[in-house]
């Protein structure tokens, strides 16, 4: 299995896909087991399980203006064969999608696996340069993506 220093988000309508660079210290994939555990009247445990959740926490390094593209192999979910490097405006545009089904994204993790995801939480930007926009601006943006079965 190949690992990359970027992840890819593709719009649900399959129109375009963007790659975003990952800062390794900010990559924190999570699994959550949804279940209720309680004791019964007889003292035994009653465990009722729901579906497990997947989430990906990333800290991305984005520029104020990115350009360029590269070829990828389409997968079972992410159908793009060309991916464009994403900048801050692209990430914000994908984050701001809030109307179904546009808010569901096709996602390829750094390990090359495909998933459907939604943004969760907030997008807080830390400026790494003295200028806030343009090709010489760089920022760190932590994000959380939550997995969806379909």
Secondary structure as UniProt FT lines:
FT   STRAND          6..11
FT   TURN            12..13
FT   STRAND          17..22
FT   HELIX           24..26
FT   STRAND          28..32
FT   STRAND          35..39
FT   TURN            41..42
FT   STRAND          45..49
FT   STRAND          53..63
FT   STRAND          69..71
FT   STRAND          82..85
FT   HELIX           88..96
FT   TURN            100..103
FT   STRAND          105..108
FT   TURN            110..111
FT   STRAND          114..127
FT   TURN            135..136
FT   STRAND          138..148
//
